Amino acid sequence: MERLLIKERSFHSKFLIFLVLTGVIKLSFQISTIATITTNQSSQLCLESPGLANQKKHPRMHNLNIPPRSGLLLSTRRISEDMINSPIRIQSEAQLLELGLPGKGTQEDPYLISGLVIQEDFEPYSRGIAINNTKSFIKIMNCSVTGRTALEIENAANLIIANCEFQAMWFDLRISQCHNLQIYNNTGYESASIGDSPEISISRSYDIAFFKNTCPSIKVYRGSNINLTENLFRNDNYIAIAISGSNNTRIVNNYCVNPGNTGINLYESSQCSIVNNFCNRSKTGISLEFGCDTNKISNNTILNCSRGISIHGAAEENIIKENIVIGNFWGIIVEPDGRNIFYKIFPANNQVFKNVFQDSRRQGGYDLGTKNVYRYNYWGDWVTNSSDDNHDGILDDPYPLEGGKNYDPYPLASRQALEDITISSITIPPSTGIAQKEIILGGAIIIGFLVVRIYRKRK
């Protein structure tokens, strides 16, 4: 009898393991079919969309002047050995005074570090310029700096960094625990061994203005009131603009050219504005991931990506409006967080209206979320499937989004109709307070039943 009982328990245990593995494989397959673009498909994304030739160009595209890519500083100066300066190390206000820099350290007359050429080696922890623990006003301008980290600023305030060139093995510019910084008109270059790390890093800082710079990529971590404006980001293997755990970030009028991964990525960041940016030729144009709520994404242009706009996991009450999304594999894709095999966290209560989703290689919209609202969007893949018999600028048939039961009840008949539609308000269902969690009841019930049965047999 005991042998039979042991065999039965062994069978139930094996069957339990089989069910769990089956559920994991099924979930993994679901996620992979939604999220994965094959290598062949990815390579096709580099092709220009056939519909672009007949479309209006983004107004800022005409003025885009991208400098040539190079692994070296593009300074026009001829640098001799007698022009190379020693690295600068400032660890306190006292050391800052000892340097005898021009200026008084005030807002009207800051200390000035100007016209230096610093070529530090790439030894571990080497830095061209390092400034720590200062509050006096300092201006760094017209400098060319190399090093393992070219410029490092930590626990400091009241700095201006302008018209400089940086090349580093790790970070062109690393900023930590700082506030009241202005960084503009600088050029950073892609490092030979940087891997997938950003060339510009801003962490645990606030009140930072970063504008009119040219560099491969930037990451903001746990910052607040960070302004990224009119910058050019270009690289082949990373996220151009990565915002993590940083609320109230403004990302306006930037170019993200050929980022290998994502143009603009938000993670656990809320109340941010992503406005009037240009992203092209990446896996994802603009991405909102877990914990991104009440953000505004508007007037952006996204071309030739795997996913134009992606909303993933617990992201609620975001506004996606008046974006031009053309020639992507998916126009917009909304999907749950699949990291847990027992429940899925869905995006919810997001508003998507007055956007252009055109020339999508798969479909304009894919939505597995709940209670998201779509209104008055132009879906290029639906114009040939419906008609506008009453000529009101709205197609007579709702646009069905793939993946679930969501739809746009008022798909526009033409892009011209966007200018004729005035939306005074859009009503969405009240927020649940948390993103919906869909329990995988079938697997849970079976597993629970087997556990109870095994427990009873042991008795």
Secondary structure, DSSP 8 states (H G I E B T S, - for coil): -HHHHHHHHHHHHHHHHHHHHHHHHHHHHHHHHHH---HHHHHHTTS--GGGGGS---TTGGG-------SS----S---GGGEE--EEE-SHHHHHHTT-SS-SSSSS-EEEES-EEE----TT-EEEEEEEE-S-EEEES-EEEEEEEEEEEEEEEEEEES-EEEEEEEEEEEES-EEEEEES-EE---TT-TTS-SEEEES-EEEEEES-EES-EEEES-EEEEEES-EEE-SSS-SEEEES-BS-EEES-EEES-SSEEEEEES--S-EEES-EEESSSEEEEE-TT--S-EEES-EEES-SEEEEEESS-BS-EEES-EEES-SEEEEEE-B-SSSSEEE--BS-EEES-EEES-SSEEEEE--BS-EEES-EETTTTTT---TT-SSB-SS-EE-BTSS-EESS-BSSTTHHHH---S--------SS--EEE-HHHHHHHHHHHHHHHHHH-
